[in-house]
Amino acid sequence: MANLIFNEDEQRELREAARAEFPGNPALAYVLENLAAEGIDLDRCRDWDDLRVEKGLPERSDRSSEVA
């Protein structure tokens, strides 16, 4: 099992950054604060291409990497 866990100083910094960077989007700030508190289970992370297929998005083309 692979987990990314943040120490207390990192958690505090991530929470402060989430609040400062996303004052108009409390839902996004909440998600980032939650990640800081609970860490990330890397075994449950999914590949971008898998997410695209799951959501019914078209396959990536060479040009699509230039967008974003």
Secondary structure, DSSP 8 states (H G I E B T S, - for coil): --EE---HHHHHHHHHHHHHH-TT-HHHHHHHHHHHHH-EEGGG---HHHHHHHTT-----TGGGG--
